[in-house]
Amino acid sequence: MIRLLVVDDNAAIRAAVTELCAAAGDVTVVAECIDGSGAADAARHSRPDVVLMDLSMPGTGGLAATREVLAESADARVVVLTGSFSAATVREARAIGAVGYLVKDGDPAELLRGVRAVAAGGTAWGAAAAATLRSHPPNG
């Protein structure tokens, strides 16, 4: 069973992800946070395989929370799940250690494939994010 932490200020998004995972059968939401301020603590206590991290939240935003989660739980694998696409944010997310970037209005099946891929040690860069990373390789 893949253990998932969902960090998002939108209750409807958290509920939709939980419902999607329950229907999938091989992914379970082990913790939720309504903003980034509690994400590192939740990751430390719930020991998720994958963290889905919203970017735009009140208080501690997703990029800062990703840094904190990875500092506290080095084996955590963070995938950004956001409502908007920004090439600069994709590059920054990768630079700080995120292993994926998906948009909320994408195909739910893509979200599940991404969670499974990341739990298996891979990545989950959506099409636009992957294209951005190809056009802006690290140190290039």
N, CA, C and O of each residue as an XYZ file, in Angstrom:
560
protein
N       0.853     -1.183      0.000
C       0.000      0.000      0.000
C       0.898      1.245      0.000
O       1.821      1.352      0.807
N       0.621      2.166     -0.898
C       1.365      3.429     -0.983
C       0.751      4.410      0.001
O      -0.459      4.634      0.009
N       1.614      4.992      0.835
C       1.180      5.924      1.873
C       1.355      7.359      1.361
O       2.439      7.742      0.921
N       0.272      8.148      1.424
C       0.248      9.477      0.824
C      -0.091     10.544      1.855
O      -1.024     10.380      2.641
N       0.663     11.632      1.849
C       0.362     12.832      2.627
C      -0.111     13.883      1.642
O       0.559     14.144      0.643
N      -1.268     14.494      1.912
C      -1.826     15.530      1.048
C      -1.771     16.864      1.782
O      -2.332     17.013      2.868
N      -1.084     17.835      1.173
C      -0.956     19.171      1.749
C      -1.636     20.142      0.795
O      -1.103     20.450     -0.271
N      -2.818     20.624      1.183
C      -3.596     21.517      0.322
C      -4.601     22.259      1.190
O      -5.242     21.660      2.053
N      -4.741     23.557      0.965
C      -5.680     24.345      1.754
C      -7.129     24.157      1.311
O      -8.046     24.577      2.016
N      -7.345     23.538      0.164
C      -8.688     23.347     -0.374
C      -9.247     21.999      0.085
O      -8.752     20.944     -0.311
N     -10.277     22.047      0.919
C     -10.873     20.820      1.455
C     -11.433     19.932      0.352
O     -11.366     18.707      0.454
N     -11.983     20.528     -0.697
C     -12.543     19.742     -1.795
C     -11.450     18.958     -2.520
O     -11.672     17.816     -2.924
N     -10.285     19.558     -2.686
C      -9.161     18.861     -3.332
C      -8.699     17.708     -2.449
O      -8.485     16.598     -2.937
N      -8.543     17.967     -1.148
C      -8.127     16.893     -0.242
C      -9.118     15.737     -0.276
O      -8.721     14.572     -0.310
N     -10.410     16.063     -0.268
C     -11.440     15.023     -0.299
C     -11.412     14.259     -1.621
O     -11.566     13.038     -1.633
N     -11.217     14.965     -2.729
C     -11.179     14.306     -4.041
C      -9.982     13.364     -4.150
O     -10.101     12.263     -4.688
N      -8.829     13.798     -3.638
C      -7.642     12.938     -3.673
C      -7.864     11.713     -2.802
O      -7.511     10.602     -3.199
N      -8.439     11.896     -1.630
C      -8.719     10.777     -0.729
C      -9.673      9.782     -1.382
O      -9.466      8.572     -1.302
N     -10.722     10.298     -2.031
C     -11.698      9.438     -2.707
C     -11.047      8.693     -3.875
O     -11.278      7.497     -4.058
N     -10.243      9.392     -4.655
C      -9.544      8.774     -5.784
C      -8.643      7.636     -5.304
O      -8.607      6.562     -5.903
N      -7.921      7.888     -4.223
C      -7.009      6.880     -3.682
C      -7.773      5.681     -3.136
O      -7.362      4.538     -3.336
N      -8.871      5.932     -2.454
C      -9.678      4.835     -1.906
C     -10.196      3.947     -3.033
O     -10.211      2.723     -2.904
N     -10.616      4.558     -4.129
C     -11.121      3.787     -5.265
C     -10.002      2.999     -5.942
O     -10.242      1.919     -6.482
N      -8.783      3.534     -5.916
C      -7.654      2.863     -6.564
C      -7.286      1.570     -5.841
O      -6.916      0.578     -6.469
N      -7.394      1.595     -4.513
C      -7.129      0.388     -3.739
C      -5.687      0.171     -3.318
O      -5.434     -0.578     -2.375
N      -4.734      0.805     -3.990
C      -3.332      0.585     -3.624
C      -2.659      1.840     -3.068
O      -1.450      1.853     -2.840
N      -3.447      2.893     -2.852
C      -2.936      4.153     -2.305
C      -3.856      4.562     -1.168
O      -5.079      4.516     -1.303
N      -3.270      4.962     -0.053
C      -4.077      5.422      1.062
C      -3.533      6.751      1.583
O      -2.320      6.931      1.696
N      -4.427      7.671      1.897
C      -4.036      8.947      2.476
C      -3.835      8.726      3.973
O      -4.772      8.389      4.696
N      -2.588      8.923      4.425
C      -2.267      8.683      5.830
C      -2.288      9.962      6.662
O      -2.330      9.905      7.891
N      -2.260     11.122      5.991
C      -2.321     12.395      6.705
C      -2.681     13.493      5.724
O      -2.451     13.375      4.521
N      -3.258     14.577      6.266
C      -3.605     15.759      5.497
C      -3.173     16.987      6.272
O      -3.172     16.996      7.503
N      -2.803     18.028      5.530
C      -2.480     19.322      6.133
C      -3.205     20.398      5.347
O      -3.320     20.310      4.125
N      -3.698     21.419      6.049
C      -4.417     22.500      5.379
C      -3.499     23.635      4.937
O      -3.935     24.555      4.244
N      -2.239     23.573      5.331
C      -1.243     24.510      4.819
C       0.138     23.900      5.042
O       0.269     22.828      5.632
N       1.149     24.589      4.570
C       2.487     24.031      4.641
C       3.123     24.025      6.011
O       4.133     23.352      6.219
N       2.554     24.763      6.955
C       3.210     24.902      8.259
C       3.315     23.582      9.028
O       4.250     23.401      9.808
N       2.400     22.687      8.827
C       2.449     21.413      9.545
C       2.949     20.246      8.716
O       2.963     19.110      9.190
N       3.361     20.510      7.483
C       3.718     19.424      6.569
C       4.924     18.611      7.041
O       4.902     17.382      6.976
N       5.958     19.274      7.508
C       7.163     18.548      7.945
C       6.839     17.648      9.134
O       7.275     16.498      9.188
N       6.079     18.173     10.074
C       5.675     17.391     11.239
C       4.812     16.202     10.814
O       5.008     15.083     11.288
N       3.859     16.454      9.921
C       2.984     15.374      9.448
C       3.783     14.305      8.715
O       3.513     13.114      8.865
N       4.761     14.723      7.926
C       5.593     13.761      7.205
C       6.414     12.925      8.173
O       6.558     11.716      7.990
N       6.949     13.561      9.195
C       7.762     12.842     10.179
C       6.919     11.805     10.922
O       7.382     10.694     11.178
N       5.692     12.168     11.263
C       4.841     11.268     12.051
C       4.125     10.213     11.210
O       3.940      9.087     11.671
N       3.720     10.555      9.986
C       2.936      9.610      9.181
C       3.787      8.775      8.228
O       3.319      7.773      7.686
N       5.035      9.188      8.026
C       5.990      8.469      7.180
C       5.401      8.074      5.815
O       5.332      6.893      5.475
N       4.977      9.090      5.039
C       4.385      8.787      3.737
C       5.441      8.358      2.718
O       6.617      8.698      2.843
N       5.004      7.616      1.723
C       5.867      7.290      0.591
C       5.930      8.477     -0.372
O       6.959      8.737     -0.996
N       4.804      9.190     -0.479
C       4.689     10.320     -1.391
C       3.954     11.445     -0.691
O       3.011     11.211      0.066
N       4.394     12.679     -0.950
C       3.725     13.880     -0.453
C       3.204     14.645     -1.659
O       3.978     14.995     -2.550
N       1.894     14.910     -1.700
C       1.326     15.790     -2.713
C       1.264     17.175     -2.101
O       0.620     17.370     -1.070
N       1.936     18.151     -2.734
C       2.111     19.477     -2.145
C       1.529     20.563     -3.038
O       1.993     20.780     -4.158
N       0.510     21.240     -2.531
C      -0.002     22.420     -3.223
C       1.041     23.525     -3.103
O       1.838     23.526     -2.164
N       1.043     24.456     -4.035
C       2.005     25.557     -3.964
C       1.430     26.779     -3.273
O       2.073     27.359     -2.398
N       0.244     27.166     -3.651
C      -0.330     28.413     -3.172
C      -1.268     28.150     -1.996
O      -2.409     27.721     -2.166
N      -0.746     28.421     -0.800
C      -1.521     28.221      0.421
C      -1.252     29.389      1.352
O      -0.182     29.994      1.301
N      -2.218     29.708      2.202
C      -1.952     30.759      3.196
C      -0.881     30.287      4.176
O      -0.713     29.088      4.399
N      -0.180     31.217      4.741
C       0.889     30.846      5.676
C       2.083     30.335      4.914
O       2.569     30.995      3.996
N       2.560     29.168      5.286
C       3.715     28.565      4.631
C       3.304     27.985      3.284
O       2.469     27.082      3.220
N       3.885     28.499      2.219
C       3.575     28.022      0.873
C       4.229     26.693      0.570
O       5.013     26.177      1.367
N       3.904     26.144     -0.579
C       4.347     24.818     -0.949
C       5.837     24.650     -1.148
O       6.394     23.618     -0.772
N       6.498     25.639     -1.730
C       7.942     25.493     -1.938
C       8.693     25.508     -0.612
O       9.600     24.703     -0.402
N       8.322     26.414      0.278
C       8.957     26.457      1.603
C       8.649     25.173      2.369
O       9.522     24.616      3.035
N       7.411     24.707      2.274
C       7.039     23.473      2.967
C       7.791     22.274      2.399
O       8.165     21.366      3.141
N       8.014     22.268      1.082
C       8.783     21.175      0.474
C      10.191     21.148      1.041
O      10.707     20.083      1.380
N      10.815     22.314      1.145
C      12.156     22.380      1.745
C      12.140     21.794      3.153
O      13.018     21.010      3.513
N      11.140     22.176      3.950
C      11.052     21.712      5.336
C      10.816     20.207      5.407
O      11.440     19.513      6.209
N       9.919     19.708      4.570
C       9.629     18.267      4.562
C      10.896     17.492      4.227
O      11.226     16.514      4.898
N      11.607     17.929      3.187
C      12.810     17.201      2.771
C      13.938     17.332      3.787
O      14.764     16.426      3.905
N      13.989     18.435      4.521
C      14.995     18.589      5.581
C      14.700     17.653      6.749
O      15.623     17.121      7.366
N      13.424     17.450      7.053
C      13.016     16.603      8.180
C      12.960     15.121      7.819
O      13.274     14.260      8.641
N      12.560     14.837      6.591
C      12.352     13.453      6.149
C      13.036     13.281      4.802
O      12.401     13.398      3.754
N      14.314     13.008      4.835
C      15.120     12.972      3.614
C      14.618     11.952      2.596
O      14.851     12.112      1.397
N      13.938     10.911      3.053
C      13.449      9.903      2.113
C      12.063     10.222      1.566
O      11.532      9.466      0.752
N      11.472     11.331      2.001
C      10.167     11.733      1.473
C      10.304     12.099     -0.003
O      11.336     12.618     -0.429
N       9.262     11.826     -0.773
C       9.257     12.118     -2.205
C       8.081     13.056     -2.456
O       6.921     12.664     -2.334
N       8.398     14.295     -2.807
C       7.389     15.340     -2.939
C       7.019     15.561     -4.401
O       7.883     15.714     -5.265
N       5.713     15.574     -4.654
C       5.169     15.919     -5.956
C       4.317     17.166     -5.779
O       3.396     17.185     -4.962
N       4.624     18.204     -6.541
C       3.810     19.408     -6.525
C       2.501     19.098     -7.239
O       2.504     18.520     -8.326
N       1.389     19.480     -6.633
C       0.068     19.371     -7.238
C      -0.557     20.745     -7.110
O      -0.985     21.136     -6.024
N      -0.613     21.483     -8.214
C      -1.006     22.876     -8.151
C      -2.074     23.225     -9.175
O      -2.300     22.498    -10.142
N      -2.717     24.342     -8.938
C      -3.779     24.790     -9.826
C      -3.292     25.556    -11.032
O      -4.062     25.793    -11.963
N      -2.039     25.947    -11.039
C      -1.533     26.729    -12.164
C      -0.133     26.264    -12.528
O       0.593     25.692    -11.715
N       0.219     26.532    -13.779
C       1.531     26.132    -14.269
C       2.438     27.344    -14.362
O       2.031     28.399    -14.849
N       3.661     27.192    -13.895
C       4.683     28.234    -14.004
C       6.021     27.551    -14.262
O       6.481     26.738    -13.461
N       6.637     27.892    -15.388
C       7.929     27.284    -15.725
C       8.964     27.572    -14.646
O       9.757     26.699    -14.296
N       8.958     28.785    -14.121
C       9.927     29.144    -13.082
C       9.714     28.288    -11.831
O      10.675     27.855    -11.195
N       8.470     28.056    -11.493
C       8.170     27.251    -10.310
C       8.543     25.792    -10.522
O       8.996     25.125     -9.591
N       8.357     25.289    -11.742
C       8.776     23.921    -12.048
C      10.275     23.777    -11.793
O      10.720     22.838    -11.133
N      11.034     24.719    -12.323
C      12.492     24.656    -12.157
C      12.886     24.780    -10.686
O      13.777     24.070    -10.220
N      12.231     25.671     -9.959
C      12.550     25.826     -8.536
C      12.170     24.575     -7.745
O      12.918     24.137     -6.871
N      11.011     24.006     -8.053
C      10.578     22.792     -7.348
C      11.595     21.673     -7.549
O      11.959     20.981     -6.597
N      12.050     21.498     -8.778
C      13.056     20.458     -9.034
C      14.349     20.781     -8.290
O      14.968     19.893     -7.704
N      14.756     22.046     -8.311
C      16.015     22.433     -7.673
C      16.019     22.157     -6.174
O      17.066     21.849     -5.606
N      14.859     22.262     -5.527
C      14.826     22.031     -4.081
C      14.551     20.576     -3.720
O      14.571     20.212     -2.544
N      14.290     19.736     -4.737
C      14.164     18.314     -4.454
C      12.838     17.659     -4.787
O      12.691     16.455     -4.574
N      11.864     18.401     -5.302
C      10.607     17.775     -5.717
C      10.889     16.819     -6.871
O      11.802     17.045     -7.665
N      10.111     15.765     -6.957
C      10.308     14.765     -8.008
C       9.122     14.706     -8.970
O       8.979     13.752     -9.734
N       8.283     15.726     -8.924
C       7.161     15.787     -9.851
C       6.422     17.099     -9.738
O       6.536     17.823     -8.750
N       5.650     17.389    -10.794
C       4.859     18.615    -10.859
C       3.655     18.317    -11.733
O       3.785     18.139    -12.944
N       2.479     18.262    -11.113
C       1.236     17.974    -11.812
C       0.243     19.096    -11.554
O       0.310     19.770    -10.526
N      -0.685     19.293    -12.497
C      -1.713     20.316    -12.314
C      -3.022     19.666    -11.878
O      -3.340     18.546    -12.279
N      -3.769     20.385    -11.054
C      -4.984     19.842    -10.457
C      -6.062     19.528    -11.478
O      -6.864     18.618    -11.269
N      -6.095     20.264    -12.572
C      -7.149     20.000    -13.550
C      -6.751     18.919    -14.551
O      -7.430     18.721    -15.559
N      -5.654     18.222    -14.274
C      -5.215     17.123    -15.134
C      -6.066     15.886    -14.924
O      -6.971     15.870    -14.090
N      -5.769     14.868    -15.681
C      -6.471     13.592    -15.625
C      -6.193     12.906    -14.284
O      -5.032     12.719    -13.921
N      -7.246     12.527    -13.541
C      -7.024     11.823    -12.271
C      -6.176     10.558    -12.440
O      -5.412     10.201    -11.543
N      -6.304      9.892    -13.571
C      -5.487      8.697    -13.817
C      -4.014      9.069    -13.876
O      -3.164      8.291    -13.443
N      -3.696     10.258    -14.409
C      -2.314     10.717    -14.448
C      -1.787     10.949    -13.031
O      -0.628     10.653    -12.738
N      -2.634     11.475    -12.165
C      -2.236     11.680    -10.772
C      -1.891     10.342    -10.125
O      -0.853     10.219     -9.474
N      -2.744      9.348    -10.295
C      -2.457      8.029     -9.715
C      -1.203      7.410    -10.316
O      -0.392      6.834     -9.591
N      -1.031      7.521    -11.635
C       0.196      7.002    -12.263
C       1.411      7.699    -11.679
O       2.432      7.064    -11.415
N       1.302      9.015    -11.477
C       2.421      9.763    -10.915
C       2.754      9.335     -9.499
O       3.925      9.159     -9.162
N       1.741      9.167     -8.670
C       1.958      8.723     -7.287
C       2.617      7.342     -7.285
O       3.559      7.100     -6.530
N       2.128      6.459     -8.114
C       2.712      5.111     -8.181
C       4.154      5.152     -8.676
O       5.020      4.460     -8.141
N       4.405      5.961     -9.696
C       5.767      6.066    -10.245
C       6.727      6.609     -9.203
O       7.838      6.100     -9.051
N       6.308      7.633     -8.491
C       7.164      8.246     -7.474
C       7.393      7.282     -6.313
O       8.508      7.186     -5.800
N       6.359      6.574     -5.900
C       6.519      5.593     -4.819
C       7.499      4.493     -5.215
O       8.168      3.910     -4.361
N       7.580      4.214     -6.510
C       8.493      3.173     -7.013
C       9.891      3.722     -7.298
O      10.749      3.005     -7.811
N      10.121      5.003     -6.962
C      11.442      5.593     -7.150
C      11.588      6.441     -8.390
O      12.672      6.957     -8.661
N      10.517      6.599     -9.151
C      10.565      7.399    -10.370
C      10.159      8.841    -10.141
O      10.259      9.363     -9.031
N       9.702      9.470    -11.202
C       9.278     10.868    -11.144
C       7.887     11.013    -11.741
O       7.351     10.077    -12.335
N       7.304     12.207    -11.573
C       5.951     12.474    -12.068
C       5.865     13.892    -12.620
O       5.120     14.723    -12.101
N       6.624     14.161    -13.661
C       6.580     15.479    -14.289
C       5.506     15.457    -15.365
O       5.620     14.713    -16.339
N       4.457     16.270    -15.197
C       3.434     16.380    -16.224
C       4.050     16.850    -17.532
O       5.208     17.266    -17.559
N       3.287     16.787    -18.617
C       3.813     17.088    -19.955
C       4.443     18.479    -20.035
O       5.560     18.617    -20.535
N       3.754     19.498    -19.558
C       4.294     20.867    -19.632
C       5.526     21.011    -18.754
O       6.492     21.672    -19.138
N       5.498     20.398    -17.579
C       6.652     20.468    -16.676
C       7.848     19.755    -17.288
O       8.971     20.256    -17.227
N       7.612     18.590    -17.877
C       8.706     17.842    -18.510
C       9.317     18.646    -19.649
O      10.538     18.676    -19.803
N       8.476     19.296    -20.447
C       8.986     20.115    -21.555
C       9.821     21.275    -21.025
O      10.856     21.608    -21.601
N       9.378     21.889    -19.933
C      10.148     22.974    -19.317
C      11.504     22.477    -18.851
O      12.512     23.153    -19.057
N      11.546     21.318    -18.232
C      12.799     20.792    -17.714
C      13.755     20.394    -18.855
O      14.971     20.539    -18.734
N      13.191     19.896    -19.950
C      14.034     19.562    -21.100
C      14.672     20.818    -21.708
O      15.813     20.787    -22.169
N      13.912     21.924    -21.699
C      14.428     23.152    -22.298
C      15.320     23.938    -21.332
O      16.009     24.869    -21.749
N      15.313     23.574    -20.054
C      16.144     24.235    -19.037
C      16.796     23.171    -18.168
O      16.435     23.033    -17.000
N      17.744     22.418    -18.707
C      18.384     21.367    -17.892
C      19.172     21.984    -16.732
O      19.563     23.149    -16.794
N      19.403     21.197    -15.672
C      20.179     21.705    -14.545
C      21.532     22.214    -15.012
O      22.169     21.624    -15.885
N      21.954     23.307    -14.424
C      23.253     23.918    -14.750
C      23.391     24.220    -16.237
O      24.497     24.221    -16.776
N      22.259     24.477    -16.901
C      22.353     24.731    -18.321
C      21.498     25.837    -18.783
O      21.487     26.153    -19.973
